[in-house]
Amino acid sequence: MKEHHYAVTVNWIGNTGEGTASYTAYQRDFNVEAPGKAPILGSADPAFRGNPERWNPEDMLLASISACHKLWYLHLCAVNNVNVLEYVDYPVGRMLEGDGQRKGHFKDAELRPLRLSEGLALRWDAVDTAKKTAHVRRTIALGVVEERTKTGKDRFVLLNDRALHALEFAKQYAERRRQGKGQFTESPFVFPPGKNGEHVKQTSDLHHQWRPILKGLGIRYRPPYNCRHTYATICLMSGLNPAFIAQQLGHSVQMLLSTYARWINSSNDWQELEKLQIGPKLVRSCEEAT
């Protein structure tokens, strides 16, 4: 068995002159160094008096898990003739502090690469325009449509007017396809490829249309997955219930807030604070009712 060796230098640079004379006497900053590589500027989590502008060990652990998963995925695609043109992951993790009996530890880490595969696997039989819902229960993995989602849980997504408008265009395309020529004139999928296939085999195929569309519209390039982030951010800034948004995206509420809360516009902070004035009135009303 081949053995690989690794060595780094972790250099603490937080001595302010008193060393570790007390818990508050020193800084947590450090540098991770290795010959021929750019240093990694590290510190502790800000919750433990660390520098928020530097990477903390929890960040690096999460990044390492994601990077290892990504590299294995790319290898798996390469040896199976799946051509990946882009890959983005937005992992999140949770760490529990010590409870007196055991030290702090990671509770879980969730990797969240592209979810376009669920949209590409959407079939017309899962769309109910009368009820304005789409049943997300399939995904595309290695060129095959599978009866599952990324998280293993299906969900119903509510369709707003813009989504319904887009589906109307998809129906028009499906009708033109039926009247045309080719091996696949009909497809049960809402977003099929050209006439040479029944469904899109891999998410990277989208770039054949995505890049020219952005260029034609004069929009700076961004990955297709950013549309999902835009939707989540607009929902939050519009004051939608986080539980509802999480359900639509297939997240837990905690995952949603840990990812998107920093993008929420704070212009409504005083309006939020005003809600506290309602609280005492509700308590008094309840007391009077009882």
C-alpha positions as CSV (number, residue, x, y, z in Angstrom):
1,M,0.0,0.0,0.0
2,K,1.4,3.4,-1.0
3,E,2.0,5.8,1.9
4,H,1.8,9.6,1.6
5,H,3.4,12.0,4.0
6,Y,2.4,15.6,4.9
7,A,3.9,18.3,7.1
8,V,3.0,21.8,7.9
9,T,4.0,24.5,10.4
10,V,1.4,26.1,12.6
11,N,2.9,29.3,13.8
12,W,1.0,31.2,16.6
13,I,1.5,35.0,16.3
14,G,-0.8,36.1,19.0
15,N,1.5,36.9,21.8
16,T,0.8,40.5,22.7
17,G,3.6,40.6,25.3
18,E,2.1,38.8,28.2
19,G,1.8,35.3,26.7
20,T,-1.1,33.4,28.0
21,A,-1.1,35.1,31.4
22,S,-4.9,35.1,31.2
23,Y,-7.7,34.1,28.9
24,T,-8.0,37.6,27.5
25,A,-4.3,38.4,27.4
26,Y,-3.5,36.9,24.0
27,Q,-4.7,36.8,20.4
28,R,-5.7,33.6,18.7
29,D,-4.1,34.4,15.3
30,F,-1.8,31.9,13.7
31,N,-0.4,31.1,10.2
32,V,-0.4,27.7,8.6
33,E,2.8,27.4,6.5
34,A,4.5,25.0,4.2
35,P,7.4,25.4,1.7
36,G,6.3,26.7,-1.7
37,K,2.7,27.4,-0.6
38,A,0.9,30.6,0.3
39,P,0.3,30.8,4.1
40,I,-3.2,30.2,5.5
41,L,-4.2,33.0,7.9
42,G,-5.9,31.4,10.8
43,S,-7.5,32.2,14.1
44,A,-10.2,30.9,16.4
45,D,-13.9,31.2,15.8
46,P,-15.0,34.7,16.8
47,A,-17.2,33.1,19.5
48,F,-13.9,32.1,21.2
49,R,-12.2,35.5,20.8
50,G,-10.9,34.8,17.3
51,N,-10.4,37.1,14.4
52,P,-13.4,37.0,12.0
53,E,-11.2,38.0,9.0
54,R,-9.2,34.8,9.3
55,W,-9.9,31.1,8.8
56,N,-10.8,29.2,11.9
57,P,-10.2,25.4,12.3
58,E,-13.9,24.7,11.9
59,D,-13.9,26.5,8.5
60,M,-10.9,24.5,7.4
61,L,-12.4,21.2,8.6
62,L,-15.6,21.9,6.6
63,A,-13.6,23.0,3.5
64,S,-11.5,19.8,3.8
65,I,-14.5,17.6,3.8
66,S,-16.1,19.4,0.9
67,A,-12.8,19.4,-1.1
68,C,-12.3,15.7,-0.6
69,H,-15.8,15.0,-1.7
70,K,-15.4,17.2,-4.7
71,L,-12.2,15.7,-5.9
72,W,-13.6,12.1,-5.6
73,Y,-16.7,13.2,-7.5
74,L,-14.7,14.7,-10.3
75,H,-12.6,11.5,-10.5
76,L,-15.7,9.4,-10.6
77,C,-17.1,11.5,-13.4
78,A,-13.9,11.4,-15.4
79,V,-13.6,7.6,-15.4
80,N,-17.3,7.3,-16.3
81,N,-17.1,9.7,-19.3
82,V,-19.2,12.4,-17.5
83,N,-17.8,15.8,-18.5
84,V,-18.0,18.3,-15.6
85,L,-17.5,21.9,-16.6
86,E,-18.2,23.5,-13.2
87,Y,-18.7,22.5,-9.6
88,V,-19.7,24.7,-6.7
89,D,-20.4,23.5,-3.1
90,Y,-21.9,25.5,-0.2
91,P,-21.2,23.2,2.8
92,V,-22.4,24.1,6.2
93,G,-21.6,22.5,9.6
94,R,-22.7,22.6,13.2
95,M,-20.5,22.4,16.2
96,L,-21.7,21.8,19.8
97,E,-19.8,23.4,22.6
98,G,-18.8,21.2,25.5
99,D,-21.4,20.5,28.2
100,G,-18.9,19.9,31.0
101,Q,-18.5,16.2,30.4
102,R,-17.1,16.3,26.9
103,K,-15.4,18.8,24.7
104,G,-16.9,20.7,21.8
105,H,-17.5,18.6,18.7
106,F,-18.9,18.7,15.3
107,K,-22.5,17.5,15.2
108,D,-22.9,17.3,11.4
109,A,-21.6,18.6,8.1
110,E,-23.8,18.9,5.1
111,L,-22.4,19.2,1.6
112,R,-24.6,21.1,-0.9
113,P,-23.3,21.0,-4.4
114,L,-25.4,21.9,-7.4
115,R,-29.2,21.1,-7.1
116,L,-29.9,21.8,-10.7
117,S,-30.2,18.0,-11.1
118,E,-33.6,18.1,-9.4
119,G,-35.0,20.7,-11.8
120,L,-33.7,18.8,-14.9
121,A,-35.4,15.6,-13.6
122,L,-38.8,17.4,-13.3
123,R,-41.5,15.6,-15.3
124,W,-44.8,17.1,-16.5
125,D,-46.7,14.5,-14.4
126,A,-45.2,16.2,-11.3
127,V,-46.5,19.6,-12.2
128,D,-50.0,20.7,-11.2
129,T,-50.7,24.1,-12.7
130,A,-54.2,24.2,-11.3
131,K,-52.8,23.9,-7.7
132,K,-49.7,25.8,-8.7
133,T,-47.3,23.1,-7.3
134,A,-44.4,21.0,-8.5
135,H,-43.6,17.7,-6.8
136,V,-39.8,17.5,-6.5
137,R,-39.1,13.8,-6.1
138,R,-36.4,12.9,-8.8
139,T,-32.8,13.8,-9.5
140,I,-30.3,13.1,-12.3
141,A,-27.1,11.3,-11.1
142,L,-24.4,10.1,-13.5
143,G,-26.7,10.5,-16.5
144,V,-29.6,8.4,-15.0
145,V,-32.9,9.7,-13.6
146,E,-33.3,8.4,-10.1
147,E,-36.5,8.4,-8.0
148,R,-35.1,10.4,-5.1
149,T,-33.9,13.9,-4.3
150,K,-30.5,14.9,-3.0
151,T,-31.6,14.9,0.6
152,G,-33.7,11.8,0.2
153,K,-37.0,13.6,0.9
154,D,-39.5,14.7,-1.7
155,R,-41.3,18.1,-1.4
156,F,-43.9,20.2,-3.0
157,V,-42.7,23.6,-4.3
158,L,-45.3,26.3,-4.8
159,L,-45.2,28.0,-8.2
160,N,-45.6,31.8,-8.4
161,D,-46.6,33.7,-11.5
162,R,-43.1,33.9,-12.9
163,A,-42.7,30.1,-12.6
164,L,-46.0,29.4,-14.2
165,H,-45.0,31.8,-17.0
166,A,-41.8,29.9,-17.6
167,L,-43.8,26.6,-17.7
168,E,-46.0,28.1,-20.4
169,F,-42.9,28.7,-22.5
170,A,-41.7,25.1,-21.8
171,K,-45.1,23.8,-23.0
172,Q,-44.8,25.8,-26.2
173,Y,-41.3,24.3,-26.7
174,A,-42.7,20.8,-26.1
175,E,-45.3,21.3,-28.8
176,R,-42.8,22.5,-31.3
177,R,-40.7,19.5,-30.5
178,R,-43.6,17.1,-31.2
179,Q,-44.2,18.7,-34.6
180,G,-40.5,18.5,-35.5
181,K,-38.3,15.6,-36.6
182,G,-35.8,13.6,-34.7
183,Q,-35.4,10.4,-32.6
184,F,-37.0,12.0,-29.6
185,T,-39.9,14.2,-30.6
186,E,-41.7,13.7,-27.2
187,S,-40.3,13.9,-23.7
188,P,-42.0,13.5,-20.3
189,F,-39.5,16.0,-18.9
190,V,-40.2,19.7,-18.5
191,F,-36.7,20.8,-19.4
192,P,-35.4,18.3,-22.1
193,P,-32.3,18.7,-24.2
194,G,-32.4,19.1,-28.0
195,K,-33.9,16.4,-30.2
196,N,-31.1,14.0,-29.5
197,G,-32.2,12.9,-26.0
198,E,-35.1,12.4,-23.7
199,H,-33.6,14.1,-20.7
200,V,-30.5,16.1,-19.9
201,K,-27.7,13.8,-18.9
202,Q,-25.7,16.1,-16.7
203,T,-26.0,19.7,-15.3
204,S,-22.9,20.9,-17.2
205,D,-24.9,20.5,-20.4
206,L,-26.8,23.6,-19.4
207,H,-23.8,25.8,-20.1
208,H,-24.4,25.4,-23.9
209,Q,-27.4,27.6,-23.5
210,W,-26.6,29.4,-20.2
211,R,-23.5,31.3,-21.2
212,P,-24.9,32.7,-24.6
213,I,-28.1,33.8,-22.8
214,L,-26.1,35.8,-20.2
215,K,-23.9,37.3,-22.8
216,G,-26.9,38.3,-24.9
217,L,-28.5,40.0,-21.9
218,G,-25.3,41.8,-21.0
219,I,-25.2,40.0,-17.6
220,R,-21.9,39.2,-16.0
221,Y,-21.3,35.5,-15.8
222,R,-22.4,33.6,-12.7
223,P,-23.2,29.9,-12.2
224,P,-26.8,28.7,-12.8
225,Y,-27.0,27.7,-9.2
226,N,-26.8,31.4,-8.2
227,C,-30.5,31.6,-9.3
228,R,-31.3,29.5,-6.3
229,H,-29.4,31.8,-4.0
230,T,-31.1,34.8,-5.5
231,Y,-34.5,33.2,-4.9
232,A,-33.7,32.5,-1.2
233,T,-32.3,35.9,-0.6
234,I,-35.3,37.7,-2.2
235,C,-37.7,35.6,-0.1
236,L,-35.9,36.5,3.1
237,M,-35.6,40.2,2.2
238,S,-39.3,40.2,1.4
239,G,-40.2,39.0,4.9
240,L,-41.3,35.4,4.0
241,N,-41.4,32.9,6.8
242,P,-38.0,31.1,7.0
243,A,-39.8,27.8,7.7
244,F,-41.7,28.2,4.4
245,I,-38.5,29.1,2.5
246,A,-36.6,26.2,3.9
247,Q,-39.3,23.8,2.9
248,Q,-39.3,25.2,-0.6
249,L,-35.6,24.8,-0.9
250,G,-35.4,21.4,0.8
251,H,-33.3,22.8,3.7
252,S,-33.7,22.8,7.5
253,V,-34.5,26.2,8.9
254,Q,-31.1,26.2,10.7
255,M,-29.3,25.5,7.4
256,L,-31.2,28.2,5.7
257,L,-30.4,30.9,8.2
258,S,-26.8,29.9,8.6
259,T,-26.3,30.3,4.9
260,Y,-28.5,33.3,4.0
261,A,-29.0,35.4,7.1
262,R,-26.0,37.6,6.5
263,W,-27.6,38.8,3.3
264,I,-30.8,40.0,4.9
265,N,-31.2,43.8,4.5
266,S,-31.3,45.4,8.0
267,S,-33.4,48.3,6.9
268,N,-36.4,46.8,8.6
269,D,-34.7,46.3,11.9
270,W,-36.8,49.0,13.7
271,Q,-40.0,47.5,12.3
272,E,-39.0,44.2,13.8
273,L,-38.3,45.8,17.1
274,E,-41.7,47.4,17.1
275,K,-43.2,43.9,17.2
276,L,-42.0,43.7,20.8
277,Q,-44.6,46.3,21.7
278,I,-47.3,43.8,20.7
279,G,-45.9,41.1,22.9
280,P,-47.0,42.5,26.4
281,K,-50.4,43.4,25.0
282,L,-50.9,39.8,23.9
283,V,-49.8,38.5,27.3
284,R,-52.3,40.8,29.0
285,S,-55.1,39.7,26.7
286,C,-54.3,36.1,27.5
287,E,-54.3,36.7,31.2
288,E,-57.6,38.6,31.0
289,A,-59.2,35.8,28.9
290,T,-58.3,33.3,31.6
